[in-house]
Amino acid sequence: MSDTKFSVNNPLGVTVSCSNYRWDNHILEHEIMKDNVDAVKDTIKHPDTIYKSDQNEEREVYFKQSSFSTYNAKTKVIVEYSSGKKNPDTKVGNVVTAFPQKEEKGGIGDVVYKNKTED
């Protein structure tokens, strides 16, 4: 049985996964996230903005006002990147945490990606 809750591609073509363990034992500490797995996936697949983390050079911070969320705030997802196990030249991402946040702030540095339809 796989430990993968989900796996999606970000707009830059990188596969980002979230383990069942991470979802159940960390993200669900934010009880509001219980019914928001689709909002997290949507945030990774179609973010409004991706920032470089200013706290960890291996991480990026995603934001999206997702229509799939059960709350009236943006979904913030932190993703950590590493080399792929099968192919070390391939970059892969793993969800570190996700939760709602009203504004795009907190631990963010330079913009890595901005949705062109957002302004």
Buried (B, 14 or more C-beta within 10 A) or exposed (E): EEEEBBBBEBEEEBBBBBBEEBBEEBBEEEEEBEEBBBBBBBBBBBBBBBBBBEEBEEBBBBBBBBEBBEBEBBBBBBBBBEEEEEEEEEBBBBBBBBBBBEEBEEBBBEEBBEBEEEE
